[in-house]
Amino acid sequence: MSRFCGRRTKKKIGTVIAAIGLGIVLAMVIPFWGWIMAMGGVIIVVGWKIMEGN
């Protein structure tokens, strides 16, 4: 492979692979944290409503 690909081409391929990997990781992590924040907001609102009722 080194005969056909120069150093610059290998660097570009590495950058592309890293970007794809980062995109996959972010696609899994961001929805996870989004659900955690949404549930935290729900817990706060429910607690607020309970305190208002008493």
SEDO-650992 format. One record per residue: residue number from 0; residue in one letter; x, y, z of N, C-alpha, C in turn. Coordinates in steps of 0.02 Angstrom, whole numbers, plus 32768, in hexadecimal, padded with zeros to 4 digits. Layout:
BEGIN
<node><num>NUM</num><residu>A</residu><n_X>X</n_X><n_Y>Y</n_Y><n_Z>Z</n_Z><ca_X>X</ca_X><ca_Y>Y</ca_Y><ca_Z>Z</ca_Z><c_X>X</c_X><c_Y>Y</c_Y><c_Z>Z</c_Z></node>
...
//
This chain:
BEGIN
<node><num>0</num><residu>M</residu><n_X>8029</n_X><n_Y>7FC5</n_Y><n_Z>8000</n_Z><ca_X>8000</ca_X><ca_Y>8000</ca_Y><ca_Z>8000</ca_Z><c_X>802B</c_X><c_Y>803F</c_Y><c_Z>8000</c_Z></node>
<node><num>1</num><residu>S</residu><n_X>8065</n_X><n_Y>803C</n_Y><n_Z>801F</n_Z><ca_X>8090</ca_X><ca_Y>8077</ca_Y><ca_Z>8022</ca_Z><c_X>80A9</c_X><c_Y>808B</c_Y><c_Z>7FDD</c_Z></node>
<node><num>2</num><residu>R</residu><n_X>80AB</n_X><n_Y>805B</n_Y><n_Z>7FAE</n_Z><ca_X>80C1</ca_X><ca_Y>806B</ca_Y><ca_Z>7F6B</ca_Z><c_X>808E</c_X><c_Y>8097</c_Y><c_Z>7F47</c_Z></node>
<node><num>3</num><residu>F</residu><n_X>804E</n_X><n_Y>808D</n_Y><n_Z>7F55</n_Z><ca_X>8019</ca_X><ca_Y>80B0</ca_Y><ca_Z>7F32</ca_Z><c_X>8002</c_X><c_Y>80EF</c_Y><c_Z>7F57</c_Z></node>
<node><num>4</num><residu>C</residu><n_X>8008</n_X><n_Y>80F0</n_Y><n_Z>7F98</n_Z><ca_X>7FF0</ca_X><ca_Y>8128</ca_Y><ca_Z>7FC0</ca_Z><c_X>802A</c_X><c_Y>814D</c_Y><c_Z>7FDF</c_Z></node>
<node><num>5</num><residu>G</residu><n_X>802A</n_X><n_Y>818E</n_Y><n_Z>7FD5</n_Z><ca_X>805D</ca_X><ca_Y>81B7</ca_Y><ca_Z>7FF5</ca_Z><c_X>804B</c_X><c_Y>81C7</c_Y><c_Z>803C</c_Z></node>
<node><num>6</num><residu>R</residu><n_X>8077</n_X><n_Y>81EB</n_Y><n_Z>805D</n_Z><ca_X>806C</ca_X><ca_Y>81FD</ca_Y><ca_Z>80A3</ca_Z><c_X>802E</c_X><c_Y>8229</c_Y><c_Z>80AB</c_Z></node>
<node><num>7</num><residu>R</residu><n_X>8025</n_X><n_Y>8256</n_Y><n_Z>807C</n_Z><ca_X>7FEC</ca_X><ca_Y>8284</ca_Y><ca_Z>807F</ca_Z><c_X>7FAA</c_X><c_Y>825E</c_Y><c_Z>8077</c_Z></node>
<node><num>8</num><residu>T</residu><n_X>7FA8</n_X><n_Y>822D</n_Y><n_Z>804A</n_Z><ca_X>7F6B</ca_X><ca_Y>8206</ca_Y><ca_Z>8040</ca_Z><c_X>7F5A</c_X><c_Y>81DE</c_Y><c_Z>807E</c_Z></node>
<node><num>9</num><residu>K</residu><n_X>7F8C</n_X><n_Y>81C1</n_Y><n_Z>809E</n_Z><ca_X>7F80</ca_X><ca_Y>819A</ca_Y><ca_Z>80DC</ca_Z><c_X>7F65</c_X><c_Y>81C8</c_Y><c_Z>8112</c_Z></node>
<node><num>10</num><residu>K</residu><n_X>7F7F</n_X><n_Y>8205</n_Y><n_Z>8116</n_Z><ca_X>7F68</ca_X><ca_Y>8235</ca_Y><ca_Z>8148</ca_Z><c_X>7F1F</c_X><c_Y>8247</c_Y><c_Z>813C</c_Z></node>
<node><num>11</num><residu>K</residu><n_X>7F0C</n_X><n_Y>8251</n_Y><n_Z>80FC</n_Z><ca_X>7EC7</ca_X><ca_Y>8261</ca_Y><ca_Z>80EB</ca_Z><c_X>7E98</c_X><c_Y>8227</c_Y><c_Z>80FC</c_Z></node>
<node><num>12</num><residu>I</residu><n_X>7EAE</n_X><n_Y>81EA</n_Y><n_Z>80ED</n_Z><ca_X>7E86</ca_X><ca_Y>81AF</ca_Y><ca_Z>80FD</ca_Z><c_X>7E7D</c_X><c_Y>81A9</c_Y><c_Z>8149</c_Z></node>
<node><num>13</num><residu>G</residu><n_X>7EB1</n_X><n_Y>81B5</n_Y><n_Z>816E</n_Z><ca_X>7EAC</ca_X><ca_Y>81B3</ca_Y><ca_Z>81B7</ca_Z><c_X>7E7D</c_X><c_Y>81E8</c_Y><c_Z>81D2</c_Z></node>
<node><num>14</num><residu>T</residu><n_X>7E7F</n_X><n_Y>8224</n_Y><n_Z>81B5</n_Z><ca_X>7E51</ca_X><ca_Y>8259</ca_Y><ca_Z>81CA</ca_Z><c_X>7E09</c_X><c_Y>8247</c_Y><c_Z>81BB</c_Z></node>
<node><num>15</num><residu>V</residu><n_X>7DFC</n_X><n_Y>822A</n_Y><n_Z>8181</n_Z><ca_X>7DB8</ca_X><ca_Y>8216</ca_Y><ca_Z>816F</ca_Z><c_X>7D9F</c_X><c_Y>81E0</c_Y><c_Z>819F</c_Z></node>
<node><num>16</num><residu>I</residu><n_X>7DC9</n_X><n_Y>81AE</n_Y><n_Z>81AD</n_Z><ca_X>7DB5</ca_X><ca_Y>8178</ca_Y><ca_Z>81DA</ca_Z><c_X>7DA7</c_X><c_Y>8194</c_Y><c_Z>8220</c_Z></node>
<node><num>17</num><residu>A</residu><n_X>7DD1</n_X><n_Y>81C2</n_Y><n_Z>8238</n_Z><ca_X>7DC6</ca_X><ca_Y>81E1</ca_Y><ca_Z>827A</ca_Z><c_X>7D85</c_X><c_Y>8208</c_Y><c_Z>827B</c_Z></node>
<node><num>18</num><residu>A</residu><n_X>7D76</n_X><n_Y>822D</n_Y><n_Z>8246</n_Z><ca_X>7D39</ca_X><ca_Y>8255</ca_Y><ca_Z>8244</ca_Z><c_X>7CFB</c_X><c_Y>8228</c_Y><c_Z>8244</c_Z></node>
<node><num>19</num><residu>I</residu><n_X>7CFE</n_X><n_Y>81F1</n_Y><n_Z>821F</n_Z><ca_X>7CC6</ca_X><ca_Y>81C2</ca_Y><ca_Z>821D</ca_Z><c_X>7CBC</c_X><c_Y>81A2</c_Y><c_Z>8262</c_Z></node>
<node><num>20</num><residu>G</residu><n_X>7CF3</n_X><n_Y>818E</n_Y><n_Z>8281</n_Z><ca_X>7CEF</ca_X><ca_Y>8170</ca_Y><ca_Z>82C4</ca_Z><c_X>7CD3</c_X><c_Y>81A1</c_Y><c_Z>82F7</c_Z></node>
<node><num>21</num><residu>L</residu><n_X>7CE9</n_X><n_Y>81E0</n_Y><n_Z>82F4</n_Z><ca_X>7CD0</ca_X><ca_Y>8213</ca_Y><ca_Z>8322</ca_Z><c_X>7C85</c_X><c_Y>821F</c_Y><c_Z>8316</c_Z></node>
<node><num>22</num><residu>G</residu><n_X>7C71</n_X><n_Y>821F</n_Y><n_Z>82D7</n_Z><ca_X>7C2A</ca_X><ca_Y>8228</ca_Y><ca_Z>82C7</ca_Z><c_X>7BFF</c_X><c_Y>81F0</c_Y><c_Z>82E3</c_Z></node>
<node><num>23</num><residu>I</residu><n_X>7C17</n_X><n_Y>81B2</n_Y><n_Z>82DD</n_Z><ca_X>7BF1</ca_X><ca_Y>8179</ca_Y><ca_Z>82F8</ca_Z><c_X>7BEC</c_X><c_Y>817F</c_Y><c_Z>8344</c_Z></node>
<node><num>24</num><residu>V</residu><n_X>7C23</n_X><n_Y>818F</n_Y><n_Z>8365</n_Z><ca_X>7C22</ca_X><ca_Y>8196</ca_Y><ca_Z>83AE</ca_Z><c_X>7BF2</c_X><c_Y>81CD</c_Y><c_Z>83C4</c_Z></node>
<node><num>25</num><residu>L</residu><n_X>7BF5</n_X><n_Y>8207</n_Y><n_Z>83A3</n_Z><ca_X>7BC9</ca_X><ca_Y>823E</ca_Y><ca_Z>83B5</ca_Z><c_X>7B80</c_X><c_Y>822D</c_Y><c_Z>83A7</c_Z></node>
<node><num>26</num><residu>A</residu><n_X>7B73</n_X><n_Y>8207</n_Y><n_Z>8372</n_Z><ca_X>7B2E</ca_X><ca_Y>81F3</ca_Y><ca_Z>8363</ca_Z><c_X>7B11</c_X><c_Y>81C7</c_Y><c_Z>839A</c_Z></node>
<node><num>27</num><residu>M</residu><n_X>7B3C</n_X><n_Y>81A3</n_Y><n_Z>83BE</n_Z><ca_X>7B24</ca_X><ca_Y>8179</ca_Y><ca_Z>83F5</ca_Z><c_X>7B23</c_X><c_Y>819F</c_Y><c_Z>8437</c_Z></node>
<node><num>28</num><residu>V</residu><n_X>7B53</n_X><n_Y>81CA</n_Y><n_Z>8443</n_Z><ca_X>7B5A</ca_X><ca_Y>81EC</ca_Y><ca_Z>8484</ca_Z><c_X>7B27</c_X><c_Y>8225</c_Y><c_Z>848B</c_Z></node>
<node><num>29</num><residu>I</residu><n_X>7B1F</n_X><n_Y>824E</n_Y><n_Z>8458</n_Z><ca_X>7AF4</ca_X><ca_Y>8288</ca_Y><ca_Z>845E</ca_Z><c_X>7AAB</c_X><c_Y>8275</c_Y><c_Z>846D</c_Z></node>
<node><num>30</num><residu>P</residu><n_X>7A8C</n_X><n_Y>8245</n_Y><n_Z>844A</n_Z><ca_X>7A48</ca_X><ca_Y>8233</ca_Y><ca_Z>845D</ca_Z><c_X>7A43</c_X><c_Y>8218</c_Y><c_Z>84A4</c_Z></node>
<node><num>31</num><residu>F</residu><n_X>7A76</n_X><n_Y>81F3</n_Y><n_Z>84BB</n_Z><ca_X>7A77</ca_X><ca_Y>81D8</ca_Y><ca_Z>84FF</ca_Z><c_X>7A74</c_X><c_Y>8210</c_Y><c_Z>8532</c_Z></node>
<node><num>32</num><residu>W</residu><n_X>7AA0</n_X><n_Y>8242</n_Y><n_Z>852B</n_Z><ca_X>7AA1</ca_X><ca_Y>8279</ca_Y><ca_Z>855A</ca_Z><c_X>7A63</c_X><c_Y>82A5</c_Y><c_Z>8553</c_Z></node>
<node><num>33</num><residu>G</residu><n_X>7A48</n_X><n_Y>82A9</n_Y><n_Z>8517</n_Z><ca_X>7A0A</ca_X><ca_Y>82CF</ca_Y><ca_Z>850D</ca_Z><c_X>79D0</c_X><c_Y>82B1</c_Y><c_Z>8535</c_Z></node>
<node><num>34</num><residu>W</residu><n_X>79CB</n_X><n_Y>826F</n_Y><n_Z>8534</n_Z><ca_X>7996</ca_X><ca_Y>824E</ca_Y><ca_Z>855B</ca_Z><c_X>79A1</c_X><c_Y>8257</c_Y><c_Z>85A6</c_Z></node>
<node><num>35</num><residu>I</residu><n_X>79E0</n_X><n_Y>8255</n_Y><n_Z>85BC</n_Z><ca_X>79EE</ca_X><ca_Y>8260</ca_Y><ca_Z>8603</ca_Z><c_X>79D9</c_X><c_Y>82A7</c_Y><c_Z>8618</c_Z></node>
<node><num>36</num><residu>M</residu><n_X>79E9</n_X><n_Y>82D9</n_Y><n_Z>85EE</n_Z><ca_X>79D6</ca_X><ca_Y>831D</ca_Y><ca_Z>85FF</ca_Z><c_X>798B</c_X><c_Y>8326</c_Y><c_Z>85FE</c_Z></node>
<node><num>37</num><residu>A</residu><n_X>7969</n_X><n_Y>8307</n_Y><n_Z>85CE</n_Z><ca_X>7920</ca_X><ca_Y>830B</ca_Y><ca_Z>85CA</ca_Z><c_X>7900</c_X><c_Y>82ED</c_Y><c_Z>8609</c_Z></node>
<node><num>38</num><residu>M</residu><n_X>7918</n_X><n_Y>82B3</n_Y><n_Z>861E</n_Z><ca_X>78FC</ca_X><ca_Y>8293</ca_Y><ca_Z>865A</ca_Z><c_X>790A</c_X><c_Y>82BD</c_Y><c_Z>8698</c_Z></node>
<node><num>39</num><residu>G</residu><n_X>7944</n_X><n_Y>82DC</n_Y><n_Z>869B</n_Z><ca_X>7954</ca_X><ca_Y>8309</ca_Y><ca_Z>86D3</ca_Z><c_X>7923</c_X><c_Y>8344</c_Y><c_Z>86D5</c_Z></node>
<node><num>40</num><residu>G</residu><n_X>7914</n_X><n_Y>8360</n_Y><n_Z>869B</n_Z><ca_X>78E3</ca_X><ca_Y>8396</ca_Y><ca_Z>8698</ca_Z><c_X>789F</c_X><c_Y>8380</c_Y><c_Z>86AF</c_Z></node>
<node><num>41</num><residu>V</residu><n_X>788A</n_X><n_Y>8344</n_Y><n_Z>869B</n_Z><ca_X>7849</ca_X><ca_Y>832A</ca_Y><ca_Z>86AF</ca_Z><c_X>7847</c_X><c_Y>8321</c_Y><c_Z>86FB</c_Z></node>
<node><num>42</num><residu>I</residu><n_X>787D</n_X><n_Y>8307</n_Y><n_Z>8718</n_Z><ca_X>787F</ca_X><ca_Y>82FE</ca_Y><ca_Z>8761</ca_Z><c_X>787A</c_X><c_Y>8341</c_Y><c_Z>8785</c_Z></node>
<node><num>43</num><residu>I</residu><n_X>789C</n_X><n_Y>8374</n_Y><n_Z>876B</n_Z><ca_X>7899</ca_X><ca_Y>83B7</ca_Y><ca_Z>878A</ca_Z><c_X>7852</c_X><c_Y>83D3</c_Y><c_Z>8786</c_Z></node>
<node><num>44</num><residu>V</residu><n_X>7832</n_X><n_Y>83CD</n_Y><n_Z>874B</n_Z><ca_X>77EE</ca_X><ca_Y>83E7</ca_Y><ca_Z>8743</ca_Z><c_X>77BD</c_X><c_Y>83C3</c_Y><c_Z>8770</c_Z></node>
<node><num>45</num><residu>V</residu><n_X>77C2</n_X><n_Y>8381</n_Y><n_Z>8774</n_Z><ca_X>7795</ca_X><ca_Y>835A</ca_Y><ca_Z>879F</ca_Z><c_X>77A0</c_X><c_Y>836E</c_Y><c_Z>87E8</c_Z></node>
<node><num>46</num><residu>G</residu><n_X>77DE</n_X><n_Y>8375</n_Y><n_Z>87FD</n_Z><ca_X>77EC</ca_X><ca_Y>838A</ca_Y><ca_Z>8841</ca_Z><c_X>77D0</c_X><c_Y>83D0</c_Y><c_Z>884F</c_Z></node>
<node><num>47</num><residu>W</residu><n_X>77D5</n_X><n_Y>83FC</n_Y><n_Z>881F</n_Z><ca_X>77BB</ca_X><ca_Y>8440</ca_Y><ca_Z>8826</ca_Z><c_X>776F</c_X><c_Y>843E</c_Y><c_Z>882F</c_Z></node>
<node><num>48</num><residu>K</residu><n_X>774D</n_X><n_Y>8416</n_Y><n_Z>8806</n_Z><ca_X>7704</ca_X><ca_Y>8410</ca_Y><ca_Z>880B</ca_Z><c_X>76EF</c_X><c_Y>83F2</c_Y><c_Z>884E</c_Z></node>
<node><num>49</num><residu>I</residu><n_X>7714</n_X><n_Y>83C1</n_Y><n_Z>8866</n_Z><ca_X>7704</ca_X><ca_Y>83A3</ca_Y><ca_Z>88A7</ca_Z><c_X>770C</c_X><c_Y>83D7</c_Y><c_Z>88DF</c_Z></node>
<node><num>50</num><residu>M</residu><n_X>7740</n_X><n_Y>83FF</n_Y><n_Z>88DC</n_Z><ca_X>774B</ca_X><ca_Y>8432</ca_Y><ca_Z>890F</ca_Z><c_X>7716</c_X><c_Y>8468</c_Y><c_Z>890D</c_Z></node>
<node><num>51</num><residu>E</residu><n_X>76FE</n_X><n_Y>847A</n_Y><n_Z>88D1</n_Z><ca_X>76CA</ca_X><ca_Y>84AC</ca_Y><ca_Z>88CB</ca_Z><c_X>7688</c_X><c_Y>8493</c_Y><c_Z>88E9</c_Z></node>
<node><num>52</num><residu>G</residu><n_X>767C</n_X><n_Y>8452</n_Y><n_Z>88E3</n_Z><ca_X>763D</ca_X><ca_Y>8436</ca_Y><ca_Z>88FB</ca_Z><c_X>7639</c_X><c_Y>8432</c_Y><c_Z>8946</c_Z></node>
<node><num>53</num><residu>N</residu><n_X>7672</n_X><n_Y>8430</n_Y><n_Z>8968</n_Z><ca_X>7670</ca_X><ca_Y>8429</ca_Y><ca_Z>89B2</ca_Z><c_X>766E</c_X><c_Y>846C</c_Y><c_Z>89D3</c_Z></node>
//
